[in-house]
Amino acid sequence: MKLDVYSKNGSVVEQIEVSDEIFSGDINVNLLHQVVNSYIQNLKSYKKASTKTRGDVSGSGAKPWKQKGTGRARVGEKRNPLWKKGGVVFGPRPRYVYNDIPTKMRHAALKYAVRSKVQDKEIVVLDNLSNDSGKTKDFVQTMKNLNLSAKVTFVDTTFDSKVALSGRNIPKVEMVRASDLNAYTALNCKKLVVTKNAVAELDSRLK
């Protein structure tokens, strides 16, 4: 399979050959859905909801009245869950919930995510992402040349300081190293812009 490579001016400069095993073929939608949902859940894994148990609420631990002879129900303390302002039984407590995703599933999901972008024509291969001036306006001009206006994720093997500075303040633009790219990040954008070096790294990583 071959993909067009664009320059920062928006013109096609060459074509590169990529692995059919990774960039083309069927997509396992069920596996992709499962892995992406796990990533989303892990982003909000800390559950903040909290209630007070009988050990947390204020009040004396002394027995309000004697056990027998009063004609009233027996009770041990004011913090009893059956009483008003007492503790809560089995209520929610702050906790971490993390879904562990096996490595093979993560790699397979990323492969299917990249295939999905290729099939939907939402992937752009760029020859390089250098920005000698380090100015945001030059980065924005590159995006205009490539007709990138919606949510965009740029993928490269590494980002130098000038590129990082010039692109960090642009709304809906994210920069991700190829080694950190996952299925959720790849799908969570309208256009996925990948440099030639990043394509080579993804090719070797997902084989």
GIMORA-V647339 format. One record per backbone hydrogen bond with DSSP energy under -0.5 kcal/mol. CO is the residue of the C=O (numbers start at 1). NH is the residue of the N-H. E is the energy in kcal/mol with one decimal. If there is no record, write none. Layout:
co = {CO,CO}
nh = {NH,NH}
e = {E,E}
This chain:
co = {1,3,4,4,5,5,6,7,11,14,16,16,19,19,20,27,28,29,30,31,32,33,34,35,36,37,38,39,40,41,42,45,45,46,47,52,53,53,60,77,79,80,83,88,92,95,98,100,102,103,104,105,106,107,108,109,110,111,112,113,114,115,116,117,118,122,124,124,125,126,135,136,137,138,139,140,141,142,143,144,147,151,151,152,153,154,155,156,160,161,162,163,164,167,170,172,174,176,177,177,182,183,184,187,191,191,192,192,193,194,195,196,197,198,199,200,201,202,203}
nh = {18,16,6,125,13,14,127,10,7,5,3,18,22,23,24,29,32,33,34,35,36,37,38,39,40,41,42,43,44,44,45,47,97,48,95,88,56,57,78,80,87,83,86,90,51,47,100,102,106,107,108,109,110,111,112,113,114,115,116,117,118,119,120,122,121,192,126,194,6,196,139,140,141,142,143,144,145,146,148,147,149,190,191,174,193,176,195,178,164,165,166,167,168,170,173,152,154,156,180,181,186,187,188,189,153,193,124,194,155,126,199,200,201,202,203,204,205,206,207}
e = {-3.2,-2.4,-0.5,-0.6,-2.8,-1.2,-2.6,-1.8,-2.5,-3.0,-2.4,-0.5,-0.8,-2.5,-1.4,-1.4,-2.2,-2.7,-2.2,-2.4,-2.4,-2.2,-1.6,-2.2,-2.3,-2.4,-2.2,-1.3,-0.8,-0.7,-1.1,-0.7,-2.0,-0.6,-1.4,-3.0,-1.8,-1.7,-0.9,-1.1,-1.9,-1.9,-1.8,-0.5,-1.4,-3.1,-0.7,-0.6,-2.2,-2.6,-2.2,-2.5,-2.1,-2.2,-2.3,-2.3,-2.4,-2.1,-2.3,-1.9,-2.1,-2.9,-2.0,-3.1,-1.1,-2.8,-0.6,-3.0,-3.2,-1.6,-1.3,-2.7,-1.9,-1.9,-1.8,-2.1,-2.4,-1.4,-3.0,-1.3,-0.7,-2.1,-1.8,-2.1,-2.6,-3.0,-2.0,-1.9,-2.3,-2.4,-2.2,-1.5,-1.1,-0.9,-1.2,-2.5,-3.2,-1.3,-1.4,-0.8,-2.4,-1.8,-1.9,-1.6,-2.1,-0.6,-2.7,-0.6,-3.2,-2.5,-2.3,-2.0,-1.9,-2.7,-2.4,-2.0,-2.3,-2.3,-0.6}
